[in-house]
Amino acid sequence: MAGKVSSKDSLTIDCPMCDVEITITQDDRPGDQIFCVYCSTPLKIRKKKETDEIYLEEDF
């Protein structure tokens, strides 16, 4: 799912596994690995080339 702007410095994206909202800050960049705070799934921050849209992908 695409990100939703939640404030000036952060973005809220749903976890692809459990649908919990995860806040992505400006410090988090495409290619970084993060973990869902609820289900602990490892996730990689990705960016669509065509639209620069940020999304999360499972990183098993």
PyMOL Python script that loads the backbone (N, CA, C, O; Angstrom):
from pymol import cmd

cmd.read_pdbstr("""\
ATOM      1  N   MET A   1       0.843  -1.174   0.000  1.00  0.00           N
ATOM      2  CA  MET A   1       0.000   0.000   0.000  1.00  0.00           C
ATOM      3  C   MET A   1       0.886   1.235   0.000  1.00  0.00           C
ATOM      4  O   MET A   1       1.962   1.225   0.597  1.00  0.00           O
ATOM      5  N   ALA A   2       0.461   2.260  -0.640  1.00  0.00           N
ATOM      6  CA  ALA A   2       1.201   3.503  -0.722  1.00  0.00           C
ATOM      7  C   ALA A   2       1.165   4.241   0.607  1.00  0.00           C
ATOM      8  O   ALA A   2       0.291   4.007   1.442  1.00  0.00           O
ATOM      9  N   GLY A   3       2.113   5.120   0.784  1.00  0.00           N
ATOM     10  CA  GLY A   3       2.204   5.869   2.021  1.00  0.00           C
ATOM     11  C   GLY A   3       1.230   7.031   2.079  1.00  0.00           C
ATOM     12  O   GLY A   3       0.832   7.580   1.052  1.00  0.00           O
ATOM     13  N   LYS A   4       0.852   7.396   3.298  1.00  0.00           N
ATOM     14  CA  LYS A   4      -0.004   8.545   3.534  1.00  0.00           C
ATOM     15  C   LYS A   4       0.786   9.523   4.390  1.00  0.00           C
ATOM     16  O   LYS A   4       1.399   9.120   5.378  1.00  0.00           O
ATOM     17  N   VAL A   5       0.781  10.787   4.032  1.00  0.00           N
ATOM     18  CA  VAL A   5       1.510  11.780   4.809  1.00  0.00           C
ATOM     19  C   VAL A   5       0.779  11.999   6.119  1.00  0.00           C
ATOM     20  O   VAL A   5      -0.404  12.342   6.135  1.00  0.00           O
ATOM     21  N   SER A   6       1.508  11.795   7.243  1.00  0.00           N
ATOM     22  CA  SER A   6       0.877  11.956   8.548  1.00  0.00           C
ATOM     23  C   SER A   6       1.323  13.232   9.252  1.00  0.00           C
ATOM     24  O   SER A   6       0.620  13.732  10.131  1.00  0.00           O
ATOM     25  N   SER A   7       2.474  13.759   8.880  1.00  0.00           N
ATOM     26  CA  SER A   7       2.940  15.040   9.387  1.00  0.00           C
ATOM     27  C   SER A   7       4.018  15.540   8.443  1.00  0.00           C
ATOM     28  O   SER A   7       4.324  14.890   7.443  1.00  0.00           O
ATOM     29  N   LYS A   8       4.583  16.669   8.748  1.00  0.00           N
ATOM     30  CA  LYS A   8       5.590  17.258   7.866  1.00  0.00           C
ATOM     31  C   LYS A   8       6.817  16.365   7.703  1.00  0.00           C
ATOM     32  O   LYS A   8       7.403  16.321   6.622  1.00  0.00           O
ATOM     33  N   ASP A   9       7.214  15.657   8.752  1.00  0.00           N
ATOM     34  CA  ASP A   9       8.456  14.893   8.733  1.00  0.00           C
ATOM     35  C   ASP A   9       8.269  13.388   8.709  1.00  0.00           C
ATOM     36  O   ASP A   9       9.253  12.659   8.837  1.00  0.00           O
ATOM     37  N   SER A  10       7.056  12.891   8.551  1.00  0.00           N
ATOM     38  CA  SER A  10       6.866  11.441   8.576  1.00  0.00           C
ATOM     39  C   SER A  10       5.767  11.011   7.610  1.00  0.00           C
ATOM     40  O   SER A  10       4.992  11.821   7.101  1.00  0.00           O
ATOM     41  N   LEU A  11       5.736   9.708   7.384  1.00  0.00           N
ATOM     42  CA  LEU A  11       4.814   9.084   6.450  1.00  0.00           C
ATOM     43  C   LEU A  11       4.266   7.842   7.131  1.00  0.00           C
ATOM     44  O   LEU A  11       5.018   7.142   7.808  1.00  0.00           O
ATOM     45  N   THR A  12       2.986   7.546   6.976  1.00  0.00           N
ATOM     46  CA  THR A  12       2.391   6.358   7.571  1.00  0.00           C
ATOM     47  C   THR A  12       2.066   5.358   6.469  1.00  0.00           C
ATOM     48  O   THR A  12       1.370   5.684   5.507  1.00  0.00           O
ATOM     49  N   ILE A  13       2.581   4.126   6.620  1.00  0.00           N
ATOM     50  CA  ILE A  13       2.370   3.063   5.646  1.00  0.00           C
ATOM     51  C   ILE A  13       1.894   1.824   6.393  1.00  0.00           C
ATOM     52  O   ILE A  13       2.382   1.535   7.485  1.00  0.00           O
ATOM     53  N   ASP A  14       0.948   1.092   5.816  1.00  0.00           N
ATOM     54  CA  ASP A  14       0.444  -0.136   6.436  1.00  0.00           C
ATOM     55  C   ASP A  14       1.418  -1.287   6.223  1.00  0.00           C
ATOM     56  O   ASP A  14       1.990  -1.437   5.144  1.00  0.00           O
ATOM     57  N   CYS A  15       1.602  -2.098   7.260  1.00  0.00           N
ATOM     58  CA  CYS A  15       2.414  -3.309   7.160  1.00  0.00           C
ATOM     59  C   CYS A  15       1.729  -4.254   6.168  1.00  0.00           C
ATOM     60  O   CYS A  15       0.525  -4.481   6.283  1.00  0.00           O
ATOM     61  N   PRO A  16       2.463  -4.810   5.199  1.00  0.00           N
ATOM     62  CA  PRO A  16       1.839  -5.712   4.232  1.00  0.00           C
ATOM     63  C   PRO A  16       1.399  -7.049   4.833  1.00  0.00           C
ATOM     64  O   PRO A  16       0.621  -7.773   4.211  1.00  0.00           O
ATOM     65  N   MET A  17       1.881  -7.386   6.027  1.00  0.00           N
ATOM     66  CA  MET A  17       1.516  -8.650   6.662  1.00  0.00           C
ATOM     67  C   MET A  17       0.310  -8.515   7.593  1.00  0.00           C
ATOM     68  O   MET A  17      -0.599  -9.344   7.547  1.00  0.00           O
ATOM     69  N   CYS A  18       0.292  -7.477   8.439  1.00  0.00           N
ATOM     70  CA  CYS A  18      -0.753  -7.388   9.465  1.00  0.00           C
ATOM     71  C   CYS A  18      -1.596  -6.109   9.387  1.00  0.00           C
ATOM     72  O   CYS A  18      -2.520  -5.943  10.183  1.00  0.00           O
ATOM     73  N   ASP A  19      -1.303  -5.219   8.465  1.00  0.00           N
ATOM     74  CA  ASP A  19      -2.049  -3.976   8.235  1.00  0.00           C
ATOM     75  C   ASP A  19      -1.967  -2.950   9.359  1.00  0.00           C
ATOM     76  O   ASP A  19      -2.785  -2.031   9.407  1.00  0.00           O
ATOM     77  N   VAL A  20      -1.005  -3.083  10.260  1.00  0.00           N
ATOM     78  CA  VAL A  20      -0.780  -2.072  11.287  1.00  0.00           C
ATOM     79  C   VAL A  20      -0.090  -0.878  10.626  1.00  0.00           C
ATOM     80  O   VAL A  20       0.763  -1.059   9.757  1.00  0.00           O
ATOM     81  N   GLU A  21      -0.453   0.337  11.033  1.00  0.00           N
ATOM     82  CA  GLU A  21       0.181   1.526  10.477  1.00  0.00           C
ATOM     83  C   GLU A  21       1.587   1.685  11.054  1.00  0.00           C
ATOM     84  O   GLU A  21       1.776   1.643  12.270  1.00  0.00           O
ATOM     85  N   ILE A  22       2.565   1.869  10.174  1.00  0.00           N
ATOM     86  CA  ILE A  22       3.961   2.051  10.560  1.00  0.00           C
ATOM     87  C   ILE A  22       4.375   3.451  10.125  1.00  0.00           C
ATOM     88  O   ILE A  22       4.135   3.846   8.984  1.00  0.00           O
ATOM     89  N   THR A  23       4.993   4.199  11.031  1.00  0.00           N
ATOM     90  CA  THR A  23       5.445   5.545  10.714  1.00  0.00           C
ATOM     91  C   THR A  23       6.869   5.494  10.173  1.00  0.00           C
ATOM     92  O   THR A  23       7.769   4.938  10.804  1.00  0.00           O
ATOM     93  N   ILE A  24       7.056   6.077   9.007  1.00  0.00           N
ATOM     94  CA  ILE A  24       8.359   6.179   8.369  1.00  0.00           C
ATOM     95  C   ILE A  24       8.805   7.629   8.517  1.00  0.00           C
ATOM     96  O   ILE A  24       8.077   8.539   8.119  1.00  0.00           O
ATOM     97  N   THR A  25       9.990   7.860   9.083  1.00  0.00           N
ATOM     98  CA  THR A  25      10.495   9.217   9.269  1.00  0.00           C
ATOM     99  C   THR A  25      11.435   9.593   8.130  1.00  0.00           C
ATOM    100  O   THR A  25      11.752   8.762   7.279  1.00  0.00           O
ATOM    101  N   GLN A  26      11.878  10.841   8.116  1.00  0.00           N
ATOM    102  CA  GLN A  26      12.811  11.294   7.084  1.00  0.00           C
ATOM    103  C   GLN A  26      14.153  10.578   7.183  1.00  0.00           C
ATOM    104  O   GLN A  26      14.889  10.518   6.199  1.00  0.00           O
ATOM    105  N   ASP A  27      14.483  10.037   8.345  1.00  0.00           N
ATOM    106  CA  ASP A  27      15.736   9.294   8.512  1.00  0.00           C
ATOM    107  C   ASP A  27      15.694   7.947   7.801  1.00  0.00           C
ATOM    108  O   ASP A  27      16.743   7.400   7.461  1.00  0.00           O
ATOM    109  N   ASP A  28      14.503   7.401   7.571  1.00  0.00           N
ATOM    110  CA  ASP A  28      14.337   6.115   6.890  1.00  0.00           C
ATOM    111  C   ASP A  28      14.358   6.348   5.388  1.00  0.00           C
ATOM    112  O   ASP A  28      13.608   7.171   4.865  1.00  0.00           O
ATOM    113  N   ARG A  29      15.224   5.614   4.701  1.00  0.00           N
ATOM    114  CA  ARG A  29      15.409   5.781   3.257  1.00  0.00           C
ATOM    115  C   ARG A  29      15.049   4.508   2.503  1.00  0.00           C
ATOM    116  O   ARG A  29      15.090   3.421   3.080  1.00  0.00           O
ATOM    117  N   PRO A  30      14.696   4.623   1.219  1.00  0.00           N
ATOM    118  CA  PRO A  30      14.487   3.417   0.410  1.00  0.00           C
ATOM    119  C   PRO A  30      15.716   2.515   0.467  1.00  0.00           C
ATOM    120  O   PRO A  30      16.848   2.980   0.338  1.00  0.00           O
ATOM    121  N   GLY A  31      15.475   1.222   0.663  1.00  0.00           N
ATOM    122  CA  GLY A  31      16.559   0.255   0.818  1.00  0.00           C
ATOM    123  C   GLY A  31      16.824  -0.108   2.269  1.00  0.00           C
ATOM    124  O   GLY A  31      17.433  -1.142   2.542  1.00  0.00           O
ATOM    125  N   ASP A  32      16.376   0.728   3.212  1.00  0.00           N
ATOM    126  CA  ASP A  32      16.556   0.436   4.635  1.00  0.00           C
ATOM    127  C   ASP A  32      15.636  -0.700   5.063  1.00  0.00           C
ATOM    128  O   ASP A  32      14.538  -0.862   4.530  1.00  0.00           O
ATOM    129  N   GLN A  33      16.097  -1.483   6.032  1.00  0.00           N
ATOM    130  CA  GLN A  33      15.264  -2.538   6.601  1.00  0.00           C
ATOM    131  C   GLN A  33      14.719  -2.056   7.938  1.00  0.00           C
ATOM    132  O   GLN A  33      15.456  -1.522   8.767  1.00  0.00           O
ATOM    133  N   ILE A  34      13.418  -2.251   8.137  1.00  0.00           N
ATOM    134  CA  ILE A  34      12.770  -1.942   9.406  1.00  0.00           C
ATOM    135  C   ILE A  34      11.961  -3.165   9.816  1.00  0.00           C
ATOM    136  O   ILE A  34      11.828  -4.116   9.047  1.00  0.00           O
ATOM    137  N   PHE A  35      11.423  -3.136  11.029  1.00  0.00           N
ATOM    138  CA  PHE A  35      10.604  -4.241  11.524  1.00  0.00           C
ATOM    139  C   PHE A  35       9.254  -3.701  11.960  1.00  0.00           C
ATOM    140  O   PHE A  35       9.171  -2.635  12.569  1.00  0.00           O
ATOM    141  N   CYS A  36       8.197  -4.440  11.648  1.00  0.00           N
ATOM    142  CA  CYS A  36       6.858  -4.070  12.093  1.00  0.00           C
ATOM    143  C   CYS A  36       6.824  -4.136  13.619  1.00  0.00           C
ATOM    144  O   CYS A  36       7.294  -5.104  14.217  1.00  0.00           O
ATOM    145  N   VAL A  37       6.273  -3.111  14.234  1.00  0.00           N
ATOM    146  CA  VAL A  37       6.218  -3.060  15.695  1.00  0.00           C
ATOM    147  C   VAL A  37       5.223  -4.060  16.265  1.00  0.00           C
ATOM    148  O   VAL A  37       5.302  -4.406  17.444  1.00  0.00           O
ATOM    149  N   TYR A  38       4.288  -4.527  15.445  1.00  0.00           N
ATOM    150  CA  TYR A  38       3.265  -5.458  15.927  1.00  0.00           C
ATOM    151  C   TYR A  38       3.619  -6.919  15.655  1.00  0.00           C
ATOM    152  O   TYR A  38       3.621  -7.735  16.576  1.00  0.00           O
ATOM    153  N   CYS A  39       3.919  -7.254  14.398  1.00  0.00           N
ATOM    154  CA  CYS A  39       4.148  -8.660  14.035  1.00  0.00           C
ATOM    155  C   CYS A  39       5.629  -9.007  13.864  1.00  0.00           C
ATOM    156  O   CYS A  39       5.966 -10.167  13.624  1.00  0.00           O
ATOM    157  N   SER A  40       6.510  -8.023  13.983  1.00  0.00           N
ATOM    158  CA  SER A  40       7.972  -8.195  13.891  1.00  0.00           C
ATOM    159  C   SER A  40       8.462  -8.692  12.530  1.00  0.00           C
ATOM    160  O   SER A  40       9.574  -9.213  12.434  1.00  0.00           O
ATOM    161  N   THR A  41       7.664  -8.544  11.493  1.00  0.00           N
ATOM    162  CA  THR A  41       8.089  -8.931  10.150  1.00  0.00           C
ATOM    163  C   THR A  41       9.184  -7.980   9.670  1.00  0.00           C
ATOM    164  O   THR A  41       9.034  -6.764   9.786  1.00  0.00           O
ATOM    165  N   PRO A  42      10.284  -8.516   9.133  1.00  0.00           N
ATOM    166  CA  PRO A  42      11.299  -7.635   8.544  1.00  0.00           C
ATOM    167  C   PRO A  42      10.760  -7.045   7.238  1.00  0.00           C
ATOM    168  O   PRO A  42      10.246  -7.768   6.385  1.00  0.00           O
ATOM    169  N   LEU A  43      10.883  -5.740   7.098  1.00  0.00           N
ATOM    170  CA  LEU A  43      10.345  -5.032   5.940  1.00  0.00           C
ATOM    171  C   LEU A  43      11.428  -4.170   5.311  1.00  0.00           C
ATOM    172  O   LEU A  43      12.271  -3.614   6.014  1.00  0.00           O
ATOM    173  N   LYS A  44      11.405  -4.061   4.007  1.00  0.00           N
ATOM    174  CA  LYS A  44      12.332  -3.195   3.294  1.00  0.00           C
ATOM    175  C   LYS A  44      11.535  -2.035   2.715  1.00  0.00           C
ATOM    176  O   LYS A  44      10.474  -2.227   2.120  1.00  0.00           O
ATOM    177  N   ILE A  45      12.066  -0.825   2.899  1.00  0.00           N
ATOM    178  CA  ILE A  45      11.438   0.364   2.345  1.00  0.00           C
ATOM    179  C   ILE A  45      11.793   0.427   0.861  1.00  0.00           C
ATOM    180  O   ILE A  45      12.967   0.377   0.494  1.00  0.00           O
ATOM    181  N   ARG A  46      10.784   0.536   0.021  1.00  0.00           N
ATOM    182  CA  ARG A  46      10.969   0.578  -1.435  1.00  0.00           C
ATOM    183  C   ARG A  46      10.346   1.851  -1.999  1.00  0.00           C
ATOM    184  O   ARG A  46       9.497   2.481  -1.368  1.00  0.00           O
ATOM    185  N   LYS A  47      10.787   2.212  -3.199  1.00  0.00           N
ATOM    186  CA  LYS A  47      10.277   3.399  -3.879  1.00  0.00           C
ATOM    187  C   LYS A  47       9.991   3.042  -5.331  1.00  0.00           C
ATOM    188  O   LYS A  47      10.853   2.505  -6.026  1.00  0.00           O
ATOM    189  N   LYS A  48       8.774   3.343  -5.788  1.00  0.00           N
ATOM    190  CA  LYS A  48       8.420   3.102  -7.190  1.00  0.00           C
ATOM    191  C   LYS A  48       9.141   4.117  -8.067  1.00  0.00           C
ATOM    192  O   LYS A  48       9.110   5.316  -7.791  1.00  0.00           O
ATOM    193  N   LYS A  49       9.788   3.639  -9.119  1.00  0.00           N
ATOM    194  CA  LYS A  49      10.563   4.519  -9.998  1.00  0.00           C
ATOM    195  C   LYS A  49       9.685   5.504 -10.762  1.00  0.00           C
ATOM    196  O   LYS A  49      10.061   6.661 -10.947  1.00  0.00           O
ATOM    197  N   GLU A  50       8.518   5.045 -11.205  1.00  0.00           N
ATOM    198  CA  GLU A  50       7.658   5.897 -12.026  1.00  0.00           C
ATOM    199  C   GLU A  50       7.059   7.064 -11.246  1.00  0.00           C
ATOM    200  O   GLU A  50       6.944   8.172 -11.770  1.00  0.00           O
ATOM    201  N   THR A  51       6.679   6.813  -9.996  1.00  0.00           N
ATOM    202  CA  THR A  51       5.927   7.816  -9.239  1.00  0.00           C
ATOM    203  C   THR A  51       6.628   8.303  -7.975  1.00  0.00           C
ATOM    204  O   THR A  51       6.130   9.219  -7.321  1.00  0.00           O
ATOM    205  N   ASP A  52       7.771   7.718  -7.613  1.00  0.00           N
ATOM    206  CA  ASP A  52       8.478   8.035  -6.362  1.00  0.00           C
ATOM    207  C   ASP A  52       7.641   7.721  -5.130  1.00  0.00           C
ATOM    208  O   ASP A  52       7.894   8.261  -4.053  1.00  0.00           O
ATOM    209  N   GLU A  53       6.646   6.850  -5.281  1.00  0.00           N
ATOM    210  CA  GLU A  53       5.778   6.443  -4.180  1.00  0.00           C
ATOM    211  C   GLU A  53       6.522   5.444  -3.283  1.00  0.00           C
ATOM    212  O   GLU A  53       7.148   4.507  -3.778  1.00  0.00           O
ATOM    213  N   ILE A  54       6.449   5.651  -1.968  1.00  0.00           N
ATOM    214  CA  ILE A  54       7.113   4.788  -0.993  1.00  0.00           C
ATOM    215  C   ILE A  54       6.161   3.662  -0.593  1.00  0.00           C
ATOM    216  O   ILE A  54       4.969   3.892  -0.389  1.00  0.00           O
ATOM    217  N   TYR A  55       6.698   2.435  -0.480  1.00  0.00           N
ATOM    218  CA  TYR A  55       5.907   1.298  -0.015  1.00  0.00           C
ATOM    219  C   TYR A  55       6.808   0.340   0.753  1.00  0.00           C
ATOM    220  O   TYR A  55       8.033   0.449   0.691  1.00  0.00           O
ATOM    221  N   LEU A  56       6.201  -0.600   1.478  1.00  0.00           N
ATOM    222  CA  LEU A  56       6.945  -1.595   2.246  1.00  0.00           C
ATOM    223  C   LEU A  56       6.798  -2.961   1.596  1.00  0.00           C
ATOM    224  O   LEU A  56       5.742  -3.303   1.063  1.00  0.00           O
ATOM    225  N   GLU A  57       7.882  -3.739   1.651  1.00  0.00           N
ATOM    226  CA  GLU A  57       7.893  -5.081   1.078  1.00  0.00           C
ATOM    227  C   GLU A  57       8.505  -6.030   2.101  1.00  0.00           C
ATOM    228  O   GLU A  57       9.476  -5.681   2.772  1.00  0.00           O
ATOM    229  N   GLU A  58       7.936  -7.235   2.223  1.00  0.00           N
ATOM    230  CA  GLU A  58       8.488  -8.224   3.143  1.00  0.00           C
ATOM    231  C   GLU A  58       9.928  -8.525   2.741  1.00  0.00           C
ATOM    232  O   GLU A  58      10.235  -8.627   1.553  1.00  0.00           O
ATOM    233  N   ASP A  59      10.806  -8.668   3.723  1.00  0.00           N
ATOM    234  CA  ASP A  59      12.230  -8.905   3.459  1.00  0.00           C
ATOM    235  C   ASP A  59      12.664 -10.162   4.198  1.00  0.00           C
ATOM    236  O   ASP A  59      13.364 -10.087   5.208  1.00  0.00           O
ATOM    237  N   PHE A  60      12.241 -11.329   3.688  1.00  0.00           N
ATOM    238  CA  PHE A  60      12.558 -12.601   4.337  1.00  0.00           C
ATOM    239  C   PHE A  60      13.894 -13.114   3.888  1.00  0.00           C
ATOM    240  O   PHE A  60      14.328 -14.177   4.332  1.00  0.00           O
TER     241      PHE A  60
END
""", "prot")
cmd.dss("prot")
cmd.show_as("cartoon", "prot")
cmd.util.cbc("prot")
cmd.orient("prot")
